[in-house]
Amino acid sequence: MRKNRILSLTPAIRKDIKQRYKRLRLLDYGGEALELIHRLRLQDKLGDDYNSKGVTLKKGLTLLPGTTGYNDLHNFAKAKGKSVKNFLKVKRNRDAVIEYLETTEERSVEQTPDYLIQVIYNLRPGLKVFIDYRDGKGYRRIAKVKAIKLLSDISSKVARTFKGMVLIGYNQTAMGDILLTLPEPEAFEDMEDLDDIKYLLDSKFSNIFLIDSEPPQSSQKGR
């Protein structure tokens, strides 16, 4: 993490962010400050459709601002020339959105462990993280802090034998929940050899990629 990253908010910092939120470098901020920047950018994007509490389509189905589902809903309403509120007043529109959300597949994303940790850290309240250890039990809910610790442990343990880039593929539902597929914490404990780690990933976790950062050696001429 950058040592000079601004994490907390003072009145002066809050005022500066509100005035310059479109032009700020996200890498320079974290915590409350980064959350404020994301909220201001989202409000700017959604305009009158921004609702910090989200939109409840039916019992148990609430879309929060910033999620894929909320953005899709905003675009559906915009295409009809209406606000989200007025768009959803028409029952067939509401029913169509519910059907779309319940049938659409999760969005697949690939990111480095550090970036994924930031994604989870900045999840809005109400959004959840689920994990599948490939143990036959499927997805189960995991606390955000535990997911972040597991990603950090995996990154550090792989780094002991591999100096390239690690990419982790994960899914995000239209409602914004994160679906992870990762080894259990103790999976790497007895592994000191890179080949053992690669075997584990290839056999069970094809969503985790080890990308060699070393450039290929050029063949010598005259041989």
N, C-alpha and C positions, 0 to 999 in steps of 0.2 A: 504494500500500500504506500502511496506517495506520502512523504513526511509532511509536506506543506498543504495537504488536502484540508479544505475547510469542512468541518463536520457539524458544528453547532451554529445557531443563529443568534446574532445580536441585532438590535434595532438597525444599526448601520448596515450590516451585511444583508438583512432582510430587504431593506430599502434598495440597496444596490442590485440585488438579484431581481427584484420586481422591475427595475428600470432596464436591466440588460439581459434578461433571461434567454432571449433568442440567440445571443451571441456568445454566451459563456461556454467554456470547455468543460464537459461533464467530468473529465478525468481529474479536474482540480477540486471537485466537491464530493461529499459523501454524507451519510447520515441525514439529519434534518434539512441541511442545505440542499442536498441532491433531491430529496423528496419534494421540496418546494419548487425547484426548477422543473421537475417532471410535471408537477401539478399545474404550474403556470403555462407550460408548453401545451399540455393537454387541453386546458381551458381555452387557449388561443385557437387550437385546432378545431375543437368541437363547438365553440361559440355558445349559443343559447341552449344547445343540446347537452352541455356539461351538467352532470348531476353527481355530486360527490358521493351520494348514497347509492347510486346506481339505479337500474330499472328492474323492477320485479315483473316478470312475464307471467308467472304462476307460482304457486307455493313450491319452494325449494329451487326455484330457477331465477336467480338475480344476476344481472350483468353489471359489472363494475367498470367505470371509465378506465380506458387503457387496455382492456382485454380485447382479444380478437373479435369476440362476439359483439361487444359494445361498438367497436369500430365498424363492423359489418352492418349492424343495426342503423348506425348513423348514416352510412352510405346508402342503405336501402331507402331511408326516409328522405335523404337529400335528393335521390334520383326521382322521387315523387314530388319534389318541391315542398316538402312538409317538414315540420319539426318532429323529433322522435315522439314527443308527447301526443301530437295530433295524428301521427302515423299509426300509433298503437291504439287509438280510439276506434279504429276500424277492426272489427273482430277477425276478418279474414287475413288482414295484415299480421295481427298478433299471432294467429294460428300458424301462418306460413313461417314466421320467424322461429317459433318454437319448434316446428318440424325441421327447419333447416339446422338449428342448433343441436337437436337430438340425433340427427343423422349424419352431420358432417364429421369427417375424420379429424383427429388431432393434427396439429401443425408440427412437422418435424424440424428440428433445429440442431445445428452442430456448433459448439462453442468450446473455448478453452475452459479448464476448471476455474480459473480466476474470474473469468467473465460470468460463468454460470453461477458462481458464488454471489456475485453482485446482483444477478437477476433474482435469485432467491431472497437475498437480503432486502431488496427493494420491492418485494411482492406486497401488494396492498393488503391490509387487514381483511380477513374473510376468505382469501385465496389459500389454497392448501398445496402441500407437496406430498406426492405418493411415490413409493419406491418398490421395485421388484428386484429381489436378490437372485432371481432365477433358481429358486429353491423349490419350485412347484406350488408355492402358496399364492402366487400372483401379487398384485399391487396391494400395499397396505399404507396407511397414512404414517408419515414420519414428521417429527417436529422440524421446523426450519433450521434451528440451531444444530440439530443432529445431522441434517443433510449437509449443511455447510462444513461441519467438522469432518464428515466422511469424505467429502470432495477434497478438502485440504489434506487429509491423510493419504488418500489415493495419489494425489499430485506429488506429495513429498516422497512417498515410497517408490513410485515409478521413477522419479528423478534420481534416485540413488544409482540406478543402472542405465538410465536412458536420458540422453541430453537433448533430444529433439523436442518437437511440439506434441502435446497431447490434446486431442479433440474428443469431446464427449457428445454423442447424439442423444437428444431427449425430446419428449413430446410436450406440447402445451395445448390444453383443450380450449375450445372457443370461449369458455367461461373464465379462462386464465389460470387454471390449476396446472401445476408442473408434474409430469410423470417421468420418473428417473428409473433407469435400469443400471444397477451398479453392483459390484462385488460386496460381500459383507466385510465389515471392518477388519476381521482377522484373516481374510483371504490371502493377504500379502505377507503375513508375519514370518513364514519360513522360506520365503522366496528371496534368494540373493542373486539369482541368475536371470538375465533378461529373457532368455529362451523360455523359462518357466512362466514368466509374466505374459509373454506373447501367446503361449499355449492356452493359458487361462482365458485371455481376451478372445482369441480366435475360436475357442470351443464354446464359450458361453456368452461373451459380451462383444458381439460384432459391431456394436454401436460405439465402442471406444477405439479410437485410432491413434497409433503411434506414427508420427511423421518425422522422418529423419531430416534434420536441418543441415546435415553435412553435404556440401556439394559433391557430386560424383567426380572421381578422379579422372582426369583426361588421360587417354592412352599416350604413351611416349612414342614419338616419331622415330623412325629408323630401326624399329625392332620387328 
